[in-house]
Amino acid sequence: MNPFYQRAHFLTSVPRIDQAPTDSGREVAFAGRSNAGKSSAINTLCHQKALARTSKTPGRTQHLVFFELDEQRRLVDLPGYGYAKVAESIKRQWQQHLATYLIERRALAGLVVVMDIRHPLSTFDRQMIAWGQEAELPLLLLLTKADKYRKGAARAAELAVARELREAGDLITVQRFSSLERQGVEDVHAWLDARLAVGEELTD
């Protein structure tokens, strides 16, 4: 367990990108459909039980939630709305905020797209990947709930996603993950370390 990520603590929650913390340092954002296990993944990676709020009612989080690791590094929990029972106009507004954040945020150093390994590459997932590519961000496609499959089937699902996106370039990494079994935690930490330049001095 990388102790650096255990430092994560709530910094702020904002409904609009213009209310976000100062655009400096580095941050990595997590996006995903509301039932993909995004909050559980963040909690597992930070070795905390309730850092990111999990809910039995998917889609309740409608804010960008910032977690501080140190004065220059953050993790960001983006709104998930795959099953949210809200008006289409609100969903479109969320989408616009997400697109603006991903494309214009200078501190953003990487994007984790969280997907249920049993139902990857939904329309929403593909939209997030497209925005990430437009912003030339390193992307980690995190295939959660890998414990729901036997090891061979989980590996096959991972390879299928990687094959479908192989023409997207070297900026996309695909990783199996299980919050229940803590599978993939070290690999994700290594990816985050590189994006956040952990152990290096950051200068703006």
C-alpha positions as CSV (number, residue, x, y, z in Angstrom):
1,M,0.0,0.0,0.0
2,N,1.4,3.3,-1.1
3,P,1.1,5.6,2.0
4,F,1.0,8.7,-0.1
5,Y,-2.6,8.1,-1.1
6,Q,-3.7,7.6,2.4
7,R,-3.1,11.3,2.9
8,A,-6.1,12.1,0.7
9,H,-8.7,14.3,2.4
10,F,-11.7,16.2,1.3
11,L,-10.9,19.7,-0.1
12,T,-14.0,21.1,-1.7
13,S,-17.1,20.2,-3.7
14,V,-18.2,22.6,-6.5
15,P,-21.1,22.5,-9.0
16,R,-19.2,24.5,-11.7
17,I,-15.6,24.5,-12.9
18,D,-15.3,28.2,-12.4
19,Q,-15.6,27.5,-8.6
20,A,-12.8,24.9,-8.6
21,P,-9.5,25.3,-6.7
22,T,-6.7,27.3,-8.2
23,D,-5.6,25.8,-11.5
24,S,-2.1,24.9,-10.5
25,G,-0.1,21.8,-9.5
26,R,-1.3,18.5,-10.8
27,E,-4.5,16.5,-10.4
28,V,-6.0,13.3,-11.8
29,A,-9.8,13.0,-12.4
30,F,-12.0,9.9,-12.0
31,A,-15.1,9.6,-14.3
32,G,-17.5,6.8,-14.8
33,R,-21.2,5.7,-14.9
34,S,-22.9,5.9,-11.6
35,N,-22.9,2.2,-11.0
36,A,-19.4,1.5,-12.2
37,G,-17.8,1.4,-8.7
38,K,-16.0,4.8,-9.0
39,S,-16.4,5.8,-5.3
40,S,-15.3,2.3,-4.1
41,A,-12.3,2.5,-6.4
42,I,-11.2,5.9,-5.0
43,N,-11.7,4.7,-1.4
44,T,-9.7,1.5,-2.1
45,L,-6.8,3.4,-3.7
46,C,-6.7,5.8,-0.8
47,H,-7.1,3.0,1.8
48,Q,-10.1,4.7,3.3
49,K,-13.7,3.5,3.8
50,A,-15.6,6.7,3.2
51,L,-13.4,9.3,1.5
52,A,-15.6,9.2,-1.6
53,R,-19.3,8.9,-0.8
54,T,-20.9,5.7,-2.1
55,S,-24.7,5.7,-2.5
56,K,-27.4,3.1,-3.0
57,T,-29.0,5.7,-5.3
58,P,-26.7,6.0,-8.3
59,G,-26.2,9.5,-9.8
60,R,-26.7,11.5,-6.7
61,T,-23.3,13.2,-6.9
62,Q,-23.7,16.2,-9.1
63,H,-20.5,18.1,-8.1
64,L,-16.8,18.0,-8.9
65,V,-15.3,16.7,-5.6
66,F,-11.6,17.6,-5.0
67,F,-9.5,15.5,-2.6
68,E,-6.1,16.9,-1.6
69,L,-3.0,14.7,-1.4
70,D,-0.6,17.5,-0.7
71,E,-0.5,21.2,-1.5
72,Q,0.2,20.6,-5.2
73,R,-1.6,17.3,-5.9
74,R,-5.2,16.3,-6.0
75,L,-7.7,13.6,-7.0
76,V,-11.0,14.7,-8.5
77,D,-14.2,12.7,-8.4
78,L,-16.3,13.8,-11.4
79,P,-20.1,13.5,-11.6
80,G,-21.5,10.2,-12.7
81,Y,-24.9,10.2,-14.2
82,G,-25.6,7.0,-16.1
83,Y,-28.6,6.2,-14.0
84,A,-29.4,9.5,-12.5
85,K,-33.1,10.3,-12.5
86,V,-32.8,13.9,-13.5
87,A,-34.0,16.0,-16.5
88,E,-32.1,15.7,-19.8
89,S,-31.4,19.4,-19.6
90,I,-29.5,18.8,-16.3
91,K,-27.6,15.9,-17.8
92,R,-26.5,18.1,-20.8
93,Q,-25.4,20.8,-18.3
94,W,-23.3,18.2,-16.5
95,Q,-21.8,17.1,-19.7
96,Q,-20.8,20.7,-20.7
97,H,-19.1,21.2,-17.3
98,L,-17.2,17.9,-17.7
99,A,-16.1,18.8,-21.2
100,T,-15.0,22.2,-20.1
101,Y,-13.1,20.8,-17.2
102,L,-11.3,18.1,-19.2
103,I,-10.3,20.3,-22.1
104,E,-9.4,23.5,-20.3
105,R,-8.1,22.5,-16.9
106,R,-4.3,23.0,-17.0
107,A,-3.6,21.2,-13.8
108,L,-5.3,18.0,-15.1
109,A,-2.6,15.5,-15.7
110,G,-4.6,12.3,-16.4
111,L,-8.1,10.9,-16.5
112,V,-9.3,7.5,-15.1
113,V,-12.4,6.2,-16.8
114,V,-14.0,3.7,-14.5
115,M,-16.0,1.0,-16.2
116,D,-17.7,-2.2,-14.9
117,I,-15.7,-5.0,-16.5
118,R,-18.9,-6.7,-17.5
119,H,-20.3,-3.7,-19.3
120,P,-17.4,-1.7,-20.7
121,L,-17.3,1.1,-23.3
122,S,-20.8,2.5,-22.9
123,T,-21.7,5.6,-24.8
124,F,-20.8,7.7,-21.8
125,D,-17.4,5.9,-21.5
126,R,-16.6,6.6,-25.1
127,Q,-17.6,10.3,-24.7
128,M,-15.2,10.6,-21.8
129,I,-12.5,8.9,-23.7
130,A,-13.0,11.2,-26.7
131,W,-12.8,14.3,-24.5
132,G,-9.7,13.0,-22.9
133,Q,-8.1,12.3,-26.2
134,E,-9.1,15.8,-27.4
135,A,-7.3,17.2,-24.4
136,E,-4.3,14.9,-25.1
137,L,-4.6,13.4,-21.6
138,P,-3.1,10.1,-20.5
139,L,-6.1,7.8,-20.0
140,L,-6.5,4.8,-17.6
141,L,-9.5,2.6,-18.4
142,L,-10.1,1.0,-15.0
143,L,-12.2,-2.2,-15.4
144,T,-13.8,-2.6,-12.0
145,K,-15.5,-5.6,-10.3
146,A,-13.0,-8.0,-11.9
147,D,-13.8,-10.4,-9.0
148,K,-17.1,-11.0,-10.7
149,Y,-15.2,-13.0,-13.4
150,R,-12.8,-15.9,-13.2
151,K,-9.3,-14.8,-13.9
152,G,-9.2,-16.0,-17.5
153,A,-12.5,-14.3,-18.3
154,A,-11.4,-11.1,-16.7
155,R,-8.2,-11.2,-18.7
156,A,-10.1,-11.8,-21.9
157,A,-12.4,-8.8,-21.2
158,E,-9.4,-6.6,-20.5
159,L,-7.7,-7.7,-23.8
160,A,-11.0,-7.1,-25.7
161,V,-11.1,-3.5,-24.5
162,A,-7.4,-3.0,-25.3
163,R,-7.9,-4.4,-28.8
164,E,-10.8,-2.1,-29.6
165,L,-8.8,0.9,-28.6
166,R,-5.4,-0.1,-29.9
167,E,-5.5,2.5,-32.6
168,A,-6.1,5.3,-30.1
169,G,-2.3,5.5,-29.3
170,D,0.0,5.1,-26.4
171,L,-1.9,7.4,-24.1
172,I,-4.4,4.7,-23.1
173,T,-3.8,2.1,-20.5
174,V,-6.3,-0.7,-19.6
175,Q,-6.3,-2.1,-16.1
176,R,-8.3,-4.8,-14.3
177,F,-9.4,-3.8,-10.8
178,S,-11.3,-5.2,-7.8
179,S,-12.0,-3.1,-4.7
180,L,-13.1,-6.3,-2.9
181,E,-9.9,-8.2,-3.6
182,R,-7.7,-5.1,-3.9
183,Q,-6.6,-6.3,-7.4
184,G,-4.7,-3.8,-9.5
185,V,-4.1,-1.3,-6.7
186,E,-0.3,-1.2,-7.0
187,D,-0.5,-0.8,-10.8
188,V,-2.9,2.1,-10.5
189,H,-0.7,3.7,-7.9
190,A,2.2,3.5,-10.2
191,W,0.2,5.1,-13.0
192,L,-1.0,7.9,-10.7
193,D,2.6,8.4,-9.4
194,A,3.7,9.1,-13.0
195,R,0.8,11.5,-13.7
196,L,1.1,13.4,-10.5
197,A,4.9,13.4,-10.5
198,V,5.0,12.0,-7.0
199,G,8.4,12.5,-5.3
200,E,9.3,15.3,-7.7
201,E,9.3,19.0,-7.0
202,L,6.6,20.8,-9.0
203,T,7.1,24.3,-10.4
204,D,4.2,26.3,-11.9
